[in-house]
């Protein structure tokens, strides 16, 4: 029973830490997009890192909470729930597709997650601002998600190589040992 509680506490701490990292990556660099009054960020670096390193549960929670809270803190509260859903789903899908944690599976996961993010923000922007402004956001969202995948994936691989126990906490094996 003690080990189970310790594992839950470590998992909660991991979600809190990666949520904070995602908030920082979202707020540290913000490039404004005038037509929709939105911005592009480095959020997807943290989204892909978390998804690939820790799987769909931690990746989805930290991506959704981190980007949603960054919207709230950064003055975009109307995007908070939308970012939670879009980036959370992006991370879940990317992690599920990349379950094998090989480079080809992570590339496929990055593309699947990119589709979710770009389509999600296009749909939300079209609803809020109209199709024209939403179309103007498309290239920026593609750039954001590409940078996220191109930086987040190698970052996760480098950290995992330097610190192999990185993914142990969230591996299926660690839960089966409980």
KAZIWO-V799254 format. One record per residue. RES is the residue in three letters. SS is DSSP state (hx for helix, st for strand, lp for the rest). OMEGA is omega in whole degrees, -180 to 180 (none if undefined). Layout:
BEGIN
res=RES ss=SS omega=OMEGA
res=RES ss=SS omega=OMEGA
END
This chain:
BEGIN
res=UNK ss=lp omega=180
res=UNK ss=hx omega=-179
res=UNK ss=hx omega=180
res=UNK ss=hx omega=179
res=UNK ss=hx omega=178
res=UNK ss=hx omega=178
res=UNK ss=hx omega=178
res=UNK ss=hx omega=180
res=UNK ss=hx omega=178
res=UNK ss=hx omega=179
res=UNK ss=hx omega=177
res=UNK ss=hx omega=178
res=UNK ss=hx omega=178
res=UNK ss=hx omega=178
res=UNK ss=hx omega=180
res=UNK ss=hx omega=-179
res=UNK ss=hx omega=-178
res=UNK ss=hx omega=173
res=UNK ss=hx omega=178
res=UNK ss=hx omega=178
res=UNK ss=hx omega=180
res=UNK ss=hx omega=177
res=UNK ss=hx omega=-180
res=UNK ss=hx omega=180
res=UNK ss=hx omega=179
res=UNK ss=hx omega=-174
res=UNK ss=hx omega=-173
res=UNK ss=hx omega=177
res=UNK ss=lp omega=178
res=UNK ss=lp omega=179
res=UNK ss=st omega=-176
res=UNK ss=st omega=172
res=UNK ss=st omega=-169
res=UNK ss=lp omega=-172
res=UNK ss=lp omega=-180
res=UNK ss=lp omega=-179
res=UNK ss=lp omega=177
res=UNK ss=st omega=180
res=UNK ss=st omega=172
res=UNK ss=st omega=-171
res=UNK ss=lp omega=172
res=UNK ss=lp omega=-177
res=UNK ss=hx omega=-174
res=UNK ss=hx omega=172
res=UNK ss=hx omega=179
res=UNK ss=hx omega=179
res=UNK ss=hx omega=-178
res=UNK ss=hx omega=177
res=UNK ss=hx omega=-179
res=UNK ss=hx omega=-179
res=UNK ss=hx omega=-176
res=UNK ss=hx omega=-178
res=UNK ss=hx omega=-169
res=UNK ss=hx omega=175
res=UNK ss=hx omega=-172
res=UNK ss=hx omega=-178
res=UNK ss=hx omega=-179
res=UNK ss=hx omega=179
res=UNK ss=hx omega=-180
res=UNK ss=hx omega=179
res=UNK ss=hx omega=-177
res=UNK ss=hx omega=178
res=UNK ss=hx omega=-179
res=UNK ss=hx omega=-180
res=UNK ss=hx omega=-177
res=UNK ss=hx omega=-179
res=UNK ss=hx omega=178
res=UNK ss=hx omega=178
res=UNK ss=hx omega=176
res=UNK ss=hx omega=176
res=UNK ss=hx omega=179
res=UNK ss=hx omega=-179
res=UNK ss=hx omega=-173
res=UNK ss=lp omega=176
res=UNK ss=lp omega=179
res=UNK ss=lp omega=-174
res=UNK ss=hx omega=180
res=UNK ss=hx omega=178
res=UNK ss=hx omega=-172
res=UNK ss=hx omega=-178
res=UNK ss=hx omega=179
res=UNK ss=hx omega=178
res=UNK ss=hx omega=177
res=UNK ss=hx omega=-178
res=UNK ss=hx omega=-174
res=UNK ss=hx omega=-178
res=UNK ss=hx omega=175
res=UNK ss=hx omega=178
res=UNK ss=hx omega=176
res=UNK ss=hx omega=-178
res=UNK ss=hx omega=179
res=UNK ss=hx omega=-179
res=UNK ss=hx omega=180
res=UNK ss=hx omega=-179
res=UNK ss=hx omega=180
res=UNK ss=hx omega=179
res=UNK ss=hx omega=-177
res=UNK ss=lp omega=-175
res=UNK ss=lp omega=-178
res=UNK ss=lp omega=180
res=UNK ss=lp omega=171
res=UNK ss=lp omega=-180
res=UNK ss=hx omega=178
res=UNK ss=hx omega=-180
res=UNK ss=hx omega=178
res=UNK ss=hx omega=175
res=UNK ss=hx omega=177
res=UNK ss=hx omega=178
res=UNK ss=hx omega=178
res=UNK ss=hx omega=178
res=UNK ss=hx omega=179
res=UNK ss=hx omega=178
res=UNK ss=hx omega=179
res=UNK ss=hx omega=179
res=UNK ss=hx omega=180
res=UNK ss=hx omega=-177
res=UNK ss=hx omega=-177
res=UNK ss=hx omega=179
res=UNK ss=hx omega=-179
res=UNK ss=hx omega=180
res=UNK ss=hx omega=175
res=UNK ss=hx omega=-179
res=UNK ss=hx omega=-180
res=UNK ss=hx omega=180
res=UNK ss=hx omega=179
res=UNK ss=hx omega=179
res=UNK ss=hx omega=-176
res=UNK ss=hx omega=-170
res=UNK ss=hx omega=-178
res=UNK ss=lp omega=-176
res=UNK ss=hx omega=-179
res=UNK ss=hx omega=177
res=UNK ss=hx omega=178
res=UNK ss=hx omega=177
res=UNK ss=hx omega=179
res=UNK ss=hx omega=177
res=UNK ss=hx omega=-174
res=UNK ss=hx omega=-178
res=UNK ss=hx omega=-179
res=UNK ss=hx omega=177
res=UNK ss=hx omega=176
res=UNK ss=hx omega=177
res=UNK ss=hx omega=-179
res=UNK ss=hx omega=-176
res=UNK ss=hx omega=177
res=UNK ss=hx omega=177
res=UNK ss=hx omega=179
res=UNK ss=hx omega=180
res=UNK ss=hx omega=-177
res=UNK ss=hx omega=178
res=UNK ss=hx omega=-176
res=UNK ss=hx omega=-178
res=UNK ss=hx omega=178
res=UNK ss=hx omega=177
res=UNK ss=hx omega=178
res=UNK ss=hx omega=180
res=UNK ss=hx omega=179
res=UNK ss=hx omega=180
res=UNK ss=hx omega=179
res=UNK ss=hx omega=179
res=UNK ss=hx omega=180
res=UNK ss=hx omega=-177
res=UNK ss=lp omega=-175
res=UNK ss=hx omega=-180
res=UNK ss=hx omega=-176
res=UNK ss=hx omega=-173
res=UNK ss=hx omega=-175
res=UNK ss=lp omega=-177
res=UNK ss=lp omega=-176
res=UNK ss=lp omega=179
res=UNK ss=lp omega=180
res=UNK ss=hx omega=-179
res=UNK ss=hx omega=-177
res=UNK ss=hx omega=178
res=UNK ss=hx omega=-180
res=UNK ss=hx omega=-179
res=UNK ss=lp omega=-177
res=UNK ss=lp omega=none
END
